[in-house]
Amino acid sequence: MVNLSNTPWTNPSSDDQRLHAILHAVKAAGKLASILEAEGHGGREREPTAADQPKYAADLVISAIRLADICGFDLEKALAARQAQRNKL
């Protein structure tokens, strides 16, 4: 797992920090959706492009790590539990 413990967002009880992490996740998800929409409509080139997909996927992961750090939960345990839950669906 990526270690972001030496980052500037280590105020664990800050509502602003949680909101900031969530907003960045939503922003990255929106950009990924925009890429997929463009590809689905004849591959029209507009920003962002398919080449940006890894960058925005990484932004989603970074935002999840930030949120876990800010809120004080173990992201790896949460991921394992969620995966197990989804596998039962």
Helices and strands as residue ranges (DSSP letters): H 15-40, G 50-52, H 53-71, H 75-88
